Amino acid sequence: MNRFSYFRAESVEGALAALAADPGAKLIAGGTNLLDLMKYDVEQPSRLIDITQIEGLDTIGETTTGGIMIGALVSNTTIAYHPLISAGFPLLSSAILAGATPQLRNAATAGGNLNQRTRCYYFYDAALPCNKREPGSGCPAMEGVNRNHAILGASEQCIATHPSDMCVALAALGASVHVAGPEGQRTIAMADYHRLPNGSPERDTTLVAGEMVTGIELPAGAKRFAEHHSYLKLRDRLSYAFALVSVAASLQMDGRAIGDARLALGGVAHKPWRRTQAEEVLIGRPADDETFATAADVLLEGAHGREHNAFKIELAHRAIVRALSQAAAGTPQSQSDKRIA
Ligand SMILES: Cc1cc2nc3c(=O)[nH]c(=O)nc-3n(C[C@H](O)[C@H](O)[C@H](O)COP(=O)(O)OP(=O)(O)OC[C@H]3O[C@@H](n4cnc5c(N)ncnc54)[C@H](O)[C@@H]3O)c2cc1C
């Protein structure tokens, strides 16, 4: 681990000033990802800016438009069990509870979860080349062990996946990310927050230098999906493991037909994977396996497998159909009893 200095920010302005003063500085919140990366020499910040003592970023409350604002420092546990979230946006609670462990969720924050980095084995091994860690050095995952890698939206530079469960639900629910920076404040739609690797895989998000996340907003309209939702996560081990494939499915039912739909995938791309066309083919159709398979075909269009991950295409197809069936029936996947009904 490199030597670094430490600064405790007491306000957003203080954190932004400290970021502006040192281009090598990094924010630290729960530290559950950043500290691991520092121990592996993947991240070598010259300064850590501790944001955990900033007041006002650790609350969840209603917005004037009936949506919900989650402060960047709210822990994953608090989000999952907060009554405004578990009643209005149970898909988000379920996705969070599918991730990590209770201890990690207690420490992990909303802002840290959004900005956690890929779990690509080659990214974590500083002895090997990696275009994400060191642009232009190469990507051993292409011909190497690529079981947990991307089947959608990958580039010739990078086939890493985004690891978060929380972000898959946020993408499906149409959340937005509130950001503060040297130019003031701005809001980024969740769909635009994470990016595909293209020719610059070192950049995970559209956050620019000197900016920080202050909160995540859930739109009031997404409450209409509370009754019919499911977060289905498939992984090699039933706990303490990242998704091979996960599906966030939300439906609004009009009797036996689908009135509206939201669908996103995790574990398959450099960002949560959502295509509105896959949602449009569901609307007005009967909630049956044929309809769900059509949506899966659209969502997975262009999927490309490699030696160790081609199986994920069929796995994702089946998981989409199953998650949509669970959502339609109003029987969401339980995250404590992990048997898939
Ligand atoms: C063993 C293990 C298993 C896990 N399993 C899962 C899983 O199954 N599913 C899942 O989704 N996650 C999983 N995680 C990841 C975990 O959810 C993340 O480590 C956690 O959410 C990161 O939050 P943090 O507050 O600890 O972030 P930190 O480690 O403090 O920071 C992470 C990154 O975010 C940046 N950052 C932090 N706050 C902000 C902010 N406000 N604005 C801008 N940038 C910011 C930091 O600079 C850093 O780059 C696992 C982690 C571990 C260690």
The ligand as a Gaussian input file, in Angstrom:
#p B3LYP/6-31G(d) Opt

LIG

0 1
 C      -16.601000      -9.543000       0.185000
 C      -17.484000      -8.542000      -0.474000
 C      -18.654000      -8.969000      -1.087000
 C      -19.489000      -8.042000      -1.708000
 N      -20.640000      -8.486000      -2.335000
 C      -21.421000      -7.582000      -2.990000
 C      -22.584000      -7.995000      -3.673000
 O      -22.930000      -9.186000      -3.696000
 N      -23.329000      -7.052000      -4.293000
 C      -22.986000      -5.732000      -4.288000
 O      -23.694000      -4.909000      -4.874000
 N      -21.872000      -5.307000      -3.657000
 C      -21.092000      -6.199000      -3.014000
 N      -19.960000      -5.779000      -2.391000
 C      -19.510000      -4.407000      -2.609000
 C      -20.024000      -3.451000      -1.583000
 O      -21.401000      -3.260000      -1.780000
 C      -19.258000      -2.159000      -1.835000
 O      -17.920000      -2.380000      -1.406000
 C      -19.843000      -0.989000      -1.084000
 O      -21.155000      -0.732000      -1.527000
 C      -18.996000       0.266000      -1.276000
 O      -19.465000       1.271000      -0.412000
 P      -18.456000       2.031000       0.564000
 O      -19.229000       3.100000       1.201000
 O      -17.765000       1.058000       1.462000
 O      -17.455000       2.623000      -0.525000
 P      -15.900000       2.994000      -0.386000
 O      -15.091000       1.731000      -0.386000
 O      -15.676000       3.979000       0.677000
 O      -15.713000       3.723000      -1.794000
 C      -15.862000       3.023000      -3.013000
 C      -15.604000       4.014000      -4.155000
 O      -16.638000       4.992000      -4.184000
 C      -16.091000       6.302000      -4.100000
 N      -17.062000       7.088000      -3.333000
 C      -17.543000       6.832000      -2.103000
 N      -18.481000       7.741000      -1.765000
 C      -18.592000       8.576000      -2.830000
 C      -19.385000       9.734000      -3.091000
 N      -20.288000      10.189000      -2.223000
 N      -19.228000      10.360000      -4.282000
 C      -18.342000       9.902000      -5.195000
 N      -17.555000       8.829000      -4.997000
 C      -17.690000       8.172000      -3.821000
 C      -14.748000       6.139000      -3.420000
 O      -13.854000       7.179000      -3.771000
 C      -14.311000       4.789000      -3.997000
 O      -13.743000       4.975000      -5.274000
 C      -19.130000      -6.668000      -1.722000
 C      -17.956000      -6.242000      -1.082000
 C      -17.130000      -7.153000      -0.475000
 C      -15.879000      -6.666000       0.197000

